[in-house]
Structure formats: C-alpha cells, structure tokens
C-alpha cells in the first residue's frame, strides 16, 4: 500500500547514502552490511522512534542519557541505545531513573550520515 511505499522510498535513500559512504571508503564493508541490515528491518514505527530519539536528545542536549520507560529493543539491538549497568546510572544519568539509556555514537553516526534526508 501507500504507507509501505513511504518507508520503502526512505529505505532506498538510506541504502543509497550507505553505498556512497562505502564507495568513498568512509565505512567498511562490514559496517555497510550492518547498516543495510538495519535499514531493511525498519518500518514506519521504527522510523518514527529513530526520529523521536533525536528529538529527545535535542531537548536534553548535550546530555546523551535519556529516560525510556518503554525502550524499544530493536533500537538496542541496532546499537542505538545502551542500557546503563545497574549501579552505574546514578552518577551518569540525567533523570536518575532505572529507565535511563545512553544514546550511542553509533546512533548519531547513522542518523547524521544515513537516516537524515
């Protein structure tokens, strides 16, 4: 349907950007494979969550620790967010909750260089 086409178009643009990064030797073949894997797993819901993650970061900038009571495990498996280890979050966390996650450099690279139109 038309909604499927919306995210398929975005995925095509992201793959194109990843190909360019590979061609320019800015990413390795292994990184390219990882990014294309992530891109093929994205749907409208995950696209929205990736955008919302950036919005949360901008609201809390420059801190990269955000509270995500219902963190999406796909974002964690992609390496975009990382749960702080029990006991470590007290010193690091902005909100000092058990739901605090660190937004990773992997996310920021993906967002800036591949995700963002």
C-alpha positions as CSV (number, residue, x, y, z in Angstrom):
1,X,0.0,0.0,0.0
2,X,0.9,3.7,0.0
3,X,2.2,3.6,3.6
4,X,4.5,0.7,2.7
5,X,5.8,2.8,-0.2
6,X,6.6,5.7,2.1
7,X,9.1,3.8,4.1
8,X,10.4,1.9,1.1
9,X,11.3,5.2,-0.5
10,X,13.1,6.3,2.7
11,X,14.9,2.9,2.9
12,X,16.1,3.3,-0.7
13,X,17.5,6.7,0.0
14,X,19.3,5.4,3.1
15,X,20.8,2.4,1.2
16,X,21.9,4.9,-1.4
17,X,23.7,7.0,1.2
18,X,25.3,3.9,2.7
19,X,26.6,2.8,-0.8
20,X,28.1,6.3,-1.2
21,X,29.9,6.0,2.2
22,X,31.2,2.6,1.2
23,X,32.4,3.8,-2.2
24,X,34.2,6.8,-0.6
25,X,35.8,4.3,1.9
26,X,34.2,6.2,4.8
27,X,32.7,2.9,6.1
28,X,34.0,-0.7,5.8
29,X,32.2,-3.5,4.0
30,X,31.3,-4.9,7.4
31,X,29.8,-1.6,8.5
32,X,27.9,-1.3,5.2
33,X,26.4,-4.8,5.8
34,X,25.4,-3.8,9.3
35,X,23.7,-0.6,8.0
36,X,21.9,-2.4,5.2
37,X,20.7,-5.0,7.7
38,X,19.3,-2.2,10.0
39,X,17.7,-0.4,7.0
40,X,15.9,-3.5,5.8
41,X,14.5,-4.0,9.3
42,X,13.0,-0.5,9.5
43,X,9.3,0.1,9.3
44,X,7.2,3.3,9.8
45,X,7.1,2.6,13.6
46,X,10.9,2.3,13.9
47,X,11.4,5.3,11.6
48,X,9.3,7.3,14.0
49,X,11.2,6.0,17.0
50,X,14.5,7.0,15.5
51,X,13.2,10.5,14.8
52,X,11.8,10.7,18.4
53,X,15.1,9.6,19.8
54,X,16.8,12.6,18.1
55,X,14.1,14.9,19.4
56,X,14.6,13.7,22.9
57,X,18.3,14.2,22.5
58,X,17.8,17.8,21.2
59,X,15.5,18.5,24.2
60,X,18.2,17.3,26.7
61,X,21.3,18.3,24.7
62,X,24.2,18.0,25.3
63,X,23.4,15.0,27.6
64,X,23.1,11.7,25.9
65,X,21.3,9.9,28.8
66,X,17.6,9.8,28.4
67,X,14.8,8.1,30.2
68,X,13.0,5.5,28.1
69,X,10.4,3.6,30.3
70,X,9.3,1.5,27.3
71,X,12.6,1.3,25.4
72,X,12.3,-0.4,22.0
73,X,14.6,-3.5,21.9
74,X,15.2,-3.1,18.2
75,X,16.9,0.2,18.9
76,X,19.1,-1.6,21.5
77,X,19.9,-4.5,19.1
78,X,20.9,-1.9,16.4
79,X,23.3,-0.5,18.9
80,X,21.5,2.9,19.0
81,X,20.7,2.9,22.7
82,X,22.5,1.2,25.6
83,X,21.0,0.4,29.0
84,X,23.2,1.7,31.7
85,X,24.5,-1.0,34.0
86,X,22.8,-1.3,37.4
87,X,24.6,0.9,39.8
88,X,26.4,3.0,37.1
89,X,23.4,5.1,36.2
90,X,23.4,7.1,39.5
91,X,26.5,9.1,38.5
92,X,25.8,9.3,34.8
93,X,22.1,9.7,34.4
94,X,20.3,12.9,33.8
95,X,17.0,11.7,35.2
96,X,18.4,9.2,37.6
97,X,15.8,6.5,36.9
98,X,16.1,2.8,36.3
99,X,14.9,3.5,32.7
100,X,17.9,5.6,31.7
101,X,19.6,4.7,28.4
102,X,22.6,6.2,26.7
103,X,22.2,7.3,23.1
104,X,25.3,5.8,21.4
105,X,27.7,7.3,18.9
106,X,26.5,4.6,16.5
107,X,23.1,6.1,16.6
108,X,24.4,9.6,16.0
109,X,26.5,8.5,13.0
110,X,23.6,6.6,11.5
111,X,21.2,9.5,12.0
112,X,23.5,12.1,10.5
113,X,25.0,10.2,7.6
114,X,22.4,7.7,6.6
115,X,19.0,8.3,8.1
116,X,18.5,12.1,7.8
117,X,17.3,13.3,4.4
